[in-house]
Amino acid sequence: MDIFSVFTLCGGLAFFLYGMTTMSKSLEKMAGGKLERVLKRMTSNPFKSLLLGAGITIAIQSSSAMTVMLVGLVNSGVMELGQTIGVIMGSNIGTTLTAWILSLTGIESESVFVNLLKPENFSPVIALVGIILIMASKKQRRRDIGRILVGFAILMYGMELMKDAVSPLADMPEFSSLLTAFNNPLLGVLVGAVFTGVIQSSAASVGILQALALTGSITYGMAVPIIMGQNIGTCVTALLSSIGVNRNAKRVSVIHISFNVIGTVVGLILFYGGNALFHFAFMNTAVGAVGIAFCHTVFNVFTTLLLLPFSRQLEKLARKLVQNEDKAEQFAFLDPRLLRTPGVAISECVSMTNAMGALAHQNLLYAIEQFSGYSEDREAEIIANEDKLDIYEDRLGSYLVQISQHGVSMDDIRTVSRLLHAIGDFERIGDHALNLQESAQELHEKDLHFSESARGELRVLLAALEDIMDRTFSCFDAASVEQAREVEPLEETIDRLIEEIRMRHIRRLQSGDCTMQLGFVLNDLLTNFERVSDHCSNIALSVIEEKDSSVDRHAYLNVLKDEGSFTSSLNQAIRTYQLPQE
């Protein structure tokens, strides 16, 4: 083995890691926000969590990405610590699939059909299909599938390079003498942990071990402790991701490390204790790529079955090792670590934007209540909520812009657009709530009262306003186009009500039934109500635009108002919200 073989080995490792990263990111991108929604829904018990962790890791081909995602979700307060334990265990099982795929490189047969299973034979075809999809397809989803195929082909090419680079080692006596040191299981664990920790990929570490195994120089006795050490080394990624997070998120990394360390210690004791008693015949037998994959799977399944019943004890251990400070911890608003999985980050932004909308809705209702019975405590809450809405807009806007700079699918891009439109409208609704609060305060401090006619008209208008707000926030939360179409007829109804109330107010001024001072307050109220209904219309339009990218915001309203269904809904709303007779 000369210097050029070393270069080839390094190049093969680089291709392997690049292919793995490309494939993993494209898979994550295709999964989008479904990952977080599934995580929230299926972590109710350890067995569901276990299957979920295995399934998602198989889907995105990265246990490290899975763990980093969990740290970010716990740090943001989306998931509880106990929900992550089964997912972590499942991800360790899911990551073994890569080793089985790589073991296909060791297939030897004269049959054409069997040889077609060898990645070196079918990966060029996969690469060609992937390139065609990337270059010829106009649909983002097909291009993502193309990148997955190309990533897989590059990964397998890297594996072949590594295999060819280490093949001369089989004839080197120096290499054989070096391997005798690995008969010490503790050294094997250490080497496996350190190497995996350095390259931060257990899949690549197992791949290199499988490439070395193809030389025929690696025995089961050498391979088993290295495989155990690789599981410990893969915890480095989670450990690095826990820097700067709250203590609950740090415990996710502690659980991951504890799980693999305990599994390795118990595995070493049982394996070498059993060998001392029964003298396993296979210990000095050369292991192949399939044997490596088998040992990797058996160890991870054994560790999971061993520790799954002790999930609560693992959680208690993590809480004991990472104790709470005396002062209350503040959860991160939106964790930057989630940007590594943009689909999950977008799903978290959807949840945050829904929370912002609920807060804006509540604040407006509080402001309306001030007119029926003024409260200083409610005033303080309205002002505090307005400050929160400003923070929501600032942080969500910045975070969504950062997400847009990462690779996201077209569906996710439309979702980001909907959220960016909506947070501005939610913040402005909060501003109008504050304006209404100030008008209510003026009426209270100056002891001003609207006439009975004006109060009756405002009651009808407020009922219509609460209806449009309920429909708007409901359609946004559910991302429902059908519900969004119900908003515009109400917005038109509110505009007509406001116009009629203004005309009636002018007549009351002329007849002396109202004062100019009350007229200024009433005009402010009507202006704010009108603006709120306009923002409700904008929010509903953003939902429609997300589902139908061909919709033009300005032209859509004109087309909508020509439809028979719009006229029918408008007439019904007008009948529902009729002003009292003068």
C-alpha positions as CSV (number, residue, x, y, z in Angstrom):
1,M,0.0,0.0,0.0
2,D,1.6,3.3,-1.2
3,I,0.8,7.0,-0.7
4,F,-1.6,6.9,-3.6
5,S,-3.6,4.2,-1.9
6,V,-3.9,6.5,1.1
7,F,-5.1,9.3,-1.2
8,T,-7.7,7.0,-2.7
9,L,-8.8,6.0,0.8
10,C,-9.3,9.6,1.8
11,G,-11.0,10.4,-1.5
12,G,-13.3,7.4,-1.0
13,L,-14.2,8.6,2.5
14,A,-14.9,12.1,1.1
15,F,-17.2,10.7,-1.6
16,F,-18.9,8.4,1.0
17,L,-19.6,11.3,3.4
18,Y,-20.7,13.7,0.6
19,G,-23.1,11.0,-0.9
20,M,-24.5,10.3,2.6
21,T,-25.0,14.0,3.3
22,T,-26.7,14.7,-0.1
23,M,-29.0,11.7,0.2
24,S,-29.9,12.5,3.8
25,K,-30.6,16.2,3.2
26,S,-32.8,15.4,0.1
27,L,-34.7,12.8,2.1
28,E,-35.3,15.3,4.9
29,K,-36.4,17.9,2.4
30,M,-38.9,15.6,0.8
31,A,-40.3,14.6,4.3
32,G,-40.7,18.3,5.1
33,G,-42.7,19.2,8.2
34,K,-44.3,15.7,8.3
35,L,-41.4,14.6,10.6
36,E,-42.3,16.9,13.5
37,R,-46.0,16.3,13.1
38,V,-45.4,12.5,13.3
39,L,-43.0,12.9,16.2
40,K,-45.7,14.8,18.2
41,R,-48.4,12.3,17.4
42,M,-46.6,9.0,17.9
43,T,-44.5,9.5,21.0
44,S,-47.3,8.6,23.4
45,N,-45.6,5.4,24.5
46,P,-42.1,3.8,24.3
47,F,-43.0,1.2,21.7
48,K,-44.5,3.7,19.3
49,S,-41.5,6.0,19.9
50,L,-39.1,3.1,19.1
51,L,-40.8,2.3,15.8
52,L,-41.0,5.9,14.9
53,G,-37.3,6.5,15.6
54,A,-36.3,3.5,13.5
55,G,-38.7,4.6,10.7
56,I,-37.5,8.2,10.5
57,T,-33.8,7.2,10.7
58,I,-34.3,4.8,7.8
59,A,-36.2,7.5,5.9
60,I,-33.5,10.2,6.4
61,Q,-30.6,7.9,6.7
62,S,-28.9,9.7,9.5
63,S,-29.2,8.9,13.3
64,S,-27.1,12.0,14.0
65,A,-29.6,14.3,12.3
66,M,-32.4,12.5,14.2
67,T,-30.7,13.2,17.6
68,V,-29.9,16.9,16.7
69,M,-33.5,17.3,15.7
70,L,-34.6,15.9,19.1
71,V,-32.2,18.3,21.0
72,G,-33.7,21.2,19.1
73,L,-37.3,20.2,19.7
74,V,-36.8,19.7,23.4
75,N,-34.9,23.0,23.6
76,S,-37.9,24.7,22.0
77,G,-40.3,23.1,24.4
78,V,-42.1,21.1,21.6
79,M,-41.3,17.7,23.0
80,E,-40.8,16.4,26.6
81,L,-37.6,14.6,27.6
82,G,-39.4,11.3,28.2
83,Q,-40.8,11.3,24.6
84,T,-37.3,11.2,23.1
85,I,-36.0,8.1,24.8
86,G,-37.8,5.6,22.6
87,V,-37.0,7.6,19.5
88,I,-33.3,7.6,20.3
89,M,-33.3,3.8,20.8
90,G,-35.2,3.3,17.6
91,S,-32.8,5.5,15.6
92,N,-29.9,3.2,16.7
93,I,-31.8,0.3,15.1
94,G,-32.7,2.3,12.0
95,T,-29.1,3.3,11.3
96,T,-28.2,-0.4,10.8
97,L,-29.9,-0.5,7.4
98,T,-26.9,1.4,5.9
99,A,-24.5,-1.4,6.9
100,W,-26.8,-4.0,5.2
101,I,-26.9,-1.9,2.0
102,L,-23.1,-1.6,2.1
103,S,-22.7,-5.3,2.7
104,L,-24.0,-5.9,-0.9
105,T,-20.5,-4.9,-2.1
106,G,-19.2,-8.3,-0.9
107,I,-21.5,-10.4,-3.1
108,E,-19.6,-12.8,-5.3
109,S,-21.5,-15.0,-7.9
110,E,-21.4,-16.1,-11.5
111,S,-25.1,-15.4,-11.8
112,V,-25.9,-12.2,-13.7
113,F,-29.0,-11.6,-11.6
114,V,-27.1,-12.0,-8.3
115,N,-24.4,-9.7,-9.6
116,L,-27.0,-7.1,-10.4
117,L,-27.5,-6.8,-6.6
118,K,-23.9,-5.4,-6.2
119,P,-24.0,-1.6,-5.8
120,E,-21.0,-1.2,-8.1
121,N,-23.0,-2.7,-10.9
122,F,-26.4,-1.0,-10.5
123,S,-25.3,2.4,-8.9
124,P,-24.1,3.8,-12.3
125,V,-27.6,3.3,-13.7
126,I,-29.1,4.9,-10.5
127,A,-26.7,7.9,-11.0
128,L,-27.8,8.2,-14.6
129,V,-31.5,8.2,-13.7
130,G,-30.8,10.7,-10.9
131,I,-29.0,13.1,-13.2
132,I,-31.8,12.9,-15.8
133,L,-34.4,13.7,-13.1
134,I,-32.4,16.7,-11.9
135,M,-31.7,18.1,-15.3
136,A,-34.9,17.3,-17.2
137,S,-37.7,17.5,-14.6
138,K,-39.4,20.8,-13.8
139,K,-41.0,19.5,-10.6
140,Q,-39.1,20.1,-7.4
141,R,-40.1,16.7,-5.9
142,R,-38.7,14.8,-8.8
143,R,-35.4,16.8,-8.7
144,D,-35.2,15.9,-5.0
145,I,-35.6,12.2,-5.9
146,G,-32.9,12.6,-8.4
147,R,-30.5,14.0,-5.8
148,I,-31.3,11.1,-3.5
149,L,-30.3,8.7,-6.3
150,V,-27.2,10.6,-7.2
151,G,-26.2,10.8,-3.5
152,F,-26.7,7.0,-3.1
153,A,-24.5,6.4,-6.2
154,I,-21.8,8.7,-4.9
155,L,-21.9,7.0,-1.5
156,M,-21.5,3.5,-3.1
157,Y,-18.7,4.8,-5.4
158,G,-16.9,6.1,-2.3
159,M,-17.3,2.6,-0.7
160,E,-15.8,1.0,-3.8
161,L,-12.8,3.4,-3.7
162,M,-12.2,2.6,0.0
163,K,-12.4,-1.1,-0.7
164,D,-9.9,-0.9,-3.6
165,A,-7.6,1.3,-1.5
166,V,-7.3,-1.1,1.5
167,S,-7.2,-4.3,-0.6
168,P,-3.3,-4.3,-0.7
169,L,-3.3,-4.4,3.1
170,A,-4.1,-8.1,3.0
171,D,-0.6,-8.9,1.7
172,M,1.2,-6.6,4.2
173,P,2.7,-8.4,7.2
174,E,2.9,-5.0,9.0
175,F,-0.8,-4.6,8.8
176,S,-1.3,-8.1,10.2
177,S,0.9,-7.4,13.1
178,L,-0.9,-4.1,13.8
179,L,-4.2,-5.9,13.9
180,T,-3.1,-8.1,16.7
181,A,-3.3,-5.1,19.0
182,F,-7.1,-5.1,18.3
183,N,-7.4,-8.4,20.1
184,N,-7.6,-6.1,23.2
185,P,-11.4,-5.3,23.4
186,L,-10.9,-2.0,25.3
187,L,-8.6,-0.8,22.6
188,G,-11.1,-1.8,19.9
189,V,-13.9,0.1,21.6
190,L,-11.6,3.2,22.0
191,V,-10.5,3.1,18.3
192,G,-14.1,2.7,17.1
193,A,-15.4,5.5,19.4
194,V,-12.6,8.0,18.5
195,F,-12.7,7.4,14.7
196,T,-16.5,7.6,14.6
197,G,-16.4,10.8,16.7
198,V,-13.8,12.4,14.4
199,I,-15.8,11.8,11.2
200,Q,-19.2,12.1,13.0
201,S,-20.7,9.4,10.9
202,S,-21.3,5.9,12.3
203,A,-22.3,4.8,8.8
204,A,-19.0,5.8,7.3
205,S,-17.1,4.2,10.2
206,V,-19.0,0.9,9.7
207,G,-18.4,1.2,5.9
208,I,-14.6,1.5,6.4
209,L,-14.7,-1.5,8.8
210,Q,-16.6,-3.4,6.1
211,A,-14.0,-2.4,3.5
212,L,-11.2,-3.7,5.8
213,A,-13.2,-6.9,6.4
214,L,-13.1,-7.6,2.7
215,T,-9.3,-8.1,3.0
216,G,-10.0,-11.2,5.1
217,S,-7.8,-9.8,7.9
218,I,-10.5,-8.8,10.4
219,T,-11.9,-11.4,12.8
220,Y,-15.1,-11.4,14.8
221,G,-13.1,-10.9,17.9
222,M,-11.6,-7.7,16.5
223,A,-14.8,-6.4,14.9
224,V,-17.3,-6.7,17.8
225,P,-15.6,-4.2,20.2
226,I,-15.0,-1.7,17.3
227,I,-18.7,-1.9,16.4
228,M,-19.6,-1.2,20.1
229,G,-17.2,1.7,20.2
230,Q,-18.7,3.2,17.0
231,N,-22.0,3.5,18.8
232,I,-20.3,5.6,21.5
233,G,-18.5,7.7,18.9
234,T,-21.7,8.7,17.2
235,C,-22.8,10.5,20.4
236,V,-20.3,13.2,19.6
237,T,-22.7,14.9,17.2
238,A,-25.5,15.1,19.9
239,L,-22.9,16.3,22.4
240,L,-21.8,19.2,20.2
241,S,-25.5,20.1,19.4
242,S,-26.2,20.4,23.2
243,I,-23.8,23.3,23.6
244,G,-25.8,26.5,24.4
245,V,-29.1,24.8,25.0
246,N,-31.3,24.6,28.1
247,R,-30.7,21.9,30.6
248,N,-33.6,19.7,29.5
249,A,-32.2,19.6,26.0
250,K,-28.7,18.7,27.4
251,R,-30.4,15.7,29.0
252,V,-31.2,14.4,25.5
253,S,-27.5,14.1,24.8
254,V,-26.9,12.5,28.2
255,I,-29.6,9.9,27.5
256,H,-28.0,9.1,24.1
257,I,-24.6,8.7,25.6
258,S,-25.8,6.7,28.6
259,F,-27.8,4.4,26.4
260,N,-24.8,3.5,24.2
261,V,-22.2,3.4,27.1
262,I,-24.4,1.1,29.2
263,G,-25.1,-1.1,26.2
264,T,-21.4,-1.3,25.4
265,V,-20.4,-2.2,28.9
266,V,-23.1,-4.9,29.3
267,G,-22.4,-6.2,25.8
268,L,-18.6,-6.5,26.5
269,I,-19.2,-8.3,29.8
270,L,-21.7,-10.8,28.3
271,F,-19.8,-11.3,25.1
272,Y,-16.3,-11.9,26.5
273,G,-17.7,-13.5,29.7
274,G,-19.6,-16.0,27.4
275,N,-16.4,-16.5,25.4
276,A,-14.4,-17.3,28.6
277,L,-17.0,-19.9,29.5
278,F,-17.9,-21.4,26.2
279,H,-14.9,-20.5,23.9
280,F,-16.8,-19.2,20.9
281,A,-15.3,-20.9,17.8
282,F,-16.0,-18.0,15.5
283,M,-13.8,-15.5,17.5
284,N,-10.8,-16.0,15.2
285,T,-12.9,-16.5,12.1
286,A,-12.5,-13.8,9.4
287,V,-15.6,-11.6,9.2
288,G,-17.1,-10.3,6.0
289,A,-19.2,-7.3,5.1
290,V,-22.4,-9.2,5.9
291,G,-21.0,-10.3,9.2
292,I,-20.2,-6.7,10.2
293,A,-23.8,-5.7,9.3
294,F,-25.1,-8.6,11.3
295,C,-23.1,-7.8,14.4
296,H,-24.0,-4.2,14.1
297,T,-27.7,-5.0,14.0
298,V,-27.6,-7.6,16.8
299,F,-25.8,-5.3,19.2
300,N,-28.2,-2.4,18.6
301,V,-31.3,-4.6,18.9
302,F,-29.9,-6.2,22.0
303,T,-29.1,-2.9,23.7
304,T,-32.6,-1.6,22.9
305,L,-34.3,-4.7,24.2
306,L,-32.1,-4.5,27.3
307,L,-32.8,-0.8,28.2
308,L,-36.2,-0.1,26.8
309,P,-37.9,-1.4,30.0
310,F,-35.7,1.1,31.9
311,S,-36.6,4.2,30.0
312,R,-37.8,6.0,33.1
313,Q,-34.6,5.1,34.9
314,L,-32.6,6.6,32.0
315,E,-34.6,9.8,32.3
316,K,-34.0,9.9,36.1
317,L,-30.2,9.4,35.5
318,A,-30.1,12.2,33.0
319,R,-32.0,14.5,35.4
320,K,-29.5,13.6,38.2
321,L,-26.5,14.2,36.0
322,V,-27.8,17.5,34.6
323,Q,-29.6,19.1,37.5
324,N,-31.8,22.2,37.4
325,E,-30.5,25.6,38.5
326,D,-32.4,27.5,41.2
327,K,-33.6,30.1,38.7
328,A,-36.3,29.2,36.2
329,E,-35.0,28.3,32.7
330,Q,-36.2,30.1,29.6
331,F,-36.9,27.9,26.6
332,A,-35.5,29.0,23.3
333,F,-38.2,30.6,21.1
334,L,-37.0,28.9,17.9
335,D,-34.0,26.7,18.1
336,P,-31.3,27.4,15.4
337,R,-30.5,23.6,15.4
338,L,-33.8,22.9,13.8
339,L,-32.5,24.7,10.6
340,R,-30.5,21.5,9.9
341,T,-33.8,19.9,9.1
342,P,-35.7,22.8,7.4
343,G,-38.9,20.8,7.1
344,V,-39.1,20.4,10.9
345,A,-38.1,24.1,11.4
346,I,-41.0,25.2,9.1
347,S,-43.4,23.0,11.0
348,E,-42.3,24.6,14.2
349,C,-42.7,28.0,12.7
350,V,-46.3,27.0,11.7
351,S,-47.0,26.2,15.4
352,M,-45.4,29.5,16.5
353,T,-47.4,31.5,14.0
354,N,-50.6,29.8,15.0
355,A,-49.8,30.8,18.6
356,M,-49.1,34.3,17.5
357,G,-52.5,34.4,15.7
358,A,-54.3,33.1,18.8
359,L,-52.6,35.8,20.9
360,A,-53.6,38.5,18.4
361,H,-57.2,37.2,18.4
362,Q,-57.3,37.1,22.2
363,N,-55.9,40.6,22.5
364,L,-58.5,42.0,20.1
365,L,-61.3,40.3,22.1
366,Y,-59.8,41.8,25.3
367,A,-59.9,45.3,23.7
368,I,-63.5,44.8,22.7
369,E,-64.4,43.8,26.3
370,Q,-63.0,47.1,27.5
371,F,-66.0,49.0,26.0
372,S,-68.5,47.0,28.0
373,G,-66.6,47.1,31.3
374,Y,-63.2,48.9,31.6
375,S,-60.5,47.1,33.6
376,E,-57.0,48.3,34.3
377,D,-55.8,44.7,34.7
378,R,-57.1,43.9,31.2
379,E,-55.4,47.1,30.0
380,A,-52.0,45.8,31.4
381,E,-52.5,42.4,29.7
382,I,-53.3,44.0,26.3
383,I,-50.1,46.1,26.5
384,A,-48.0,43.1,27.5
385,N,-49.5,40.9,24.7
386,E,-48.8,43.7,22.2
387,D,-45.1,43.5,23.2
388,K,-45.2,39.7,22.8
389,L,-46.7,40.1,19.3
390,D,-43.8,42.4,18.3
391,I,-41.3,39.8,19.5
392,Y,-43.2,37.1,17.6
393,E,-43.0,39.2,14.4
394,D,-39.4,40.0,14.7
395,R,-38.1,36.5,15.6
396,L,-40.4,34.6,13.3
397,G,-39.6,36.9,10.4
398,S,-35.9,36.5,10.9
399,Y,-36.1,32.7,11.3
400,L,-38.3,32.3,8.2
401,V,-35.8,34.2,6.1
402,Q,-33.0,32.0,7.4
403,I,-35.1,28.9,6.5
404,S,-35.6,30.2,3.0
405,Q,-31.8,30.2,2.5
406,H,-31.7,26.4,3.1
407,G,-32.8,23.8,0.6
408,V,-36.6,23.5,1.0
409,S,-39.3,22.0,-1.2
410,M,-41.7,24.0,-3.2
411,D,-44.5,23.1,-0.8
412,D,-42.4,24.4,2.1
413,I,-41.6,27.6,0.2
414,R,-45.3,28.3,-0.2
415,T,-45.8,27.6,3.5
416,V,-43.0,30.1,4.3
417,S,-44.7,32.7,2.1
418,R,-48.0,32.2,3.9
419,L,-46.4,32.6,7.3
420,L,-44.4,35.7,6.3
421,H,-47.6,37.3,5.0
422,A,-49.6,36.3,8.1
423,I,-47.2,37.5,10.8
424,G,-47.4,41.0,9.5
425,D,-51.2,40.9,9.5
426,F,-51.2,39.4,13.0
427,E,-48.9,42.1,14.3
428,R,-51.1,44.8,12.7
429,I,-54.2,43.3,14.3
430,G,-52.4,43.6,17.6
431,D,-51.7,47.3,16.9
432,H,-55.4,47.9,16.2
433,A,-56.3,46.1,19.5
434,L,-54.0,48.6,21.2
435,N,-55.7,51.5,19.4
436,L,-59.1,50.2,20.5
437,Q,-57.8,49.9,24.1
438,E,-56.8,53.6,23.9
439,S,-60.3,54.6,22.6
440,A,-61.9,52.6,25.4
441,Q,-59.6,54.3,27.9
442,E,-60.6,57.8,26.6
443,L,-64.3,56.9,26.9
444,H,-63.7,55.7,30.5
445,E,-61.6,58.6,31.7
446,K,-63.9,61.2,30.2
447,D,-67.0,59.4,31.2
448,L,-68.4,59.5,27.6
449,H,-71.3,57.3,26.5
450,F,-72.6,56.5,23.0
451,S,-76.3,57.0,22.3
452,E,-78.5,53.9,22.5
453,S,-78.8,53.9,18.7
454,A,-75.0,54.0,18.3
455,R,-74.6,51.2,20.9
456,G,-77.1,49.0,19.0
457,E,-75.3,49.5,15.7
458,L,-71.9,48.8,17.3
459,R,-73.2,45.5,18.8
460,V,-74.1,44.3,15.3
461,L,-70.8,45.4,13.9
462,L,-68.9,43.7,16.7
463,A,-70.8,40.5,16.2
464,A,-69.8,40.5,12.5
465,L,-66.2,41.3,13.5
466,E,-65.9,38.5,16.0
467,D,-67.4,36.1,13.4
468,I,-64.8,37.1,10.7
469,M,-62.0,36.8,13.3
470,D,-63.2,33.3,14.3
471,R,-63.4,32.1,10.7
472,T,-60.0,33.7,9.8
473,F,-58.0,32.2,12.6
474,S,-59.7,28.9,12.2
475,C,-59.0,28.7,8.5
476,F,-55.3,29.7,9.1
477,D,-54.8,27.2,11.9
478,A,-56.3,24.4,9.7
479,A,-54.8,25.8,6.5
480,S,-58.3,25.2,5.0
481,V,-59.1,26.8,1.6
482,E,-62.8,26.0,2.0
483,Q,-63.0,28.0,5.3
484,A,-60.8,30.8,3.8
485,R,-63.3,31.4,1.1
486,E,-65.9,32.2,3.8
487,V,-64.0,35.2,5.0
488,E,-64.3,37.6,2.0
489,P,-68.2,37.8,2.0
490,L,-68.0,38.8,5.7
491,E,-65.3,41.4,5.0
492,E,-67.6,43.0,2.3
493,T,-70.5,42.9,4.8
494,I,-68.4,44.7,7.5
495,D,-67.4,47.4,4.9
496,R,-71.1,48.0,4.1
497,L,-72.0,48.1,7.8
498,I,-69.3,50.6,8.6
499,E,-70.3,52.8,5.6
500,E,-73.9,52.8,6.8
501,I,-73.0,53.5,10.4
502,R,-70.9,56.5,9.3
503,M,-73.9,57.8,7.3
504,R,-76.2,57.3,10.3
505,H,-73.7,59.1,12.6
506,I,-73.7,62.1,10.3
507,R,-77.5,62.3,10.5
508,R,-77.3,62.1,14.3
509,L,-74.8,64.9,14.3
510,Q,-77.1,67.0,12.1
511,S,-80.1,66.4,14.4
512,G,-78.0,67.1,17.6
513,D,-78.3,63.5,18.9
514,C,-74.5,63.1,19.0
515,T,-71.5,65.3,19.8
516,M,-68.4,65.9,17.8
517,Q,-66.2,64.5,20.6
518,L,-68.0,61.2,20.5
519,G,-67.9,61.4,16.7
520,F,-64.1,61.4,16.7
521,V,-64.0,58.3,19.0
522,L,-66.6,56.5,16.8
523,N,-64.6,57.3,13.7
524,D,-61.5,55.8,15.3
525,L,-63.4,52.7,16.2
526,L,-64.8,52.2,12.7
527,T,-61.4,52.8,11.1
528,N,-59.8,50.2,13.3
529,F,-62.6,47.7,12.8
530,E,-62.4,48.1,9.0
531,R,-58.6,47.6,9.1
532,V,-59.0,44.4,11.2
533,S,-61.4,43.0,8.7
534,D,-59.0,43.9,5.8
535,H,-56.2,42.0,7.6
536,C,-58.5,39.0,8.1
537,S,-59.1,39.1,4.3
538,N,-55.3,39.1,3.7
539,I,-54.7,36.2,6.1
540,A,-57.4,34.1,4.3
541,L,-55.9,35.0,0.9
542,S,-52.5,33.8,2.1
543,V,-54.0,30.4,2.9
544,I,-55.6,30.2,-0.6
545,E,-52.3,31.2,-2.2
546,E,-50.4,28.5,-0.4
547,K,-52.7,25.8,-1.8
548,D,-52.9,27.3,-5.3
549,S,-49.7,29.0,-6.5
550,S,-51.5,30.3,-9.6
551,V,-53.7,32.6,-7.6
552,D,-53.0,36.3,-8.1
553,R,-53.8,38.2,-4.9
554,H,-55.3,41.3,-6.6
555,A,-57.1,39.6,-9.5
556,Y,-58.5,36.9,-7.3
557,L,-60.8,39.2,-5.4
558,N,-62.4,40.5,-8.6
559,V,-62.9,36.9,-9.9
560,L,-64.3,35.8,-6.5
561,K,-66.9,38.5,-6.4
562,D,-68.3,37.5,-9.7
563,E,-69.0,34.0,-8.5
564,G,-72.5,33.0,-7.6
565,S,-71.4,31.4,-4.4
566,F,-69.9,34.7,-3.2
567,T,-73.1,36.6,-3.9
568,S,-75.1,33.9,-2.0
569,S,-72.7,34.0,1.0
570,L,-72.8,37.8,1.0
571,N,-76.5,38.0,1.0
572,Q,-76.7,35.6,3.8
573,A,-74.2,37.6,5.9
574,I,-76.1,40.8,5.2
575,R,-79.3,39.2,6.4
576,T,-77.6,37.9,9.5
577,Y,-76.0,41.2,10.4
578,Q,-78.7,43.9,9.9
579,L,-78.5,47.2,11.7
580,P,-81.5,48.1,13.9
581,Q,-84.1,50.4,12.5
582,E,-83.4,54.1,13.0
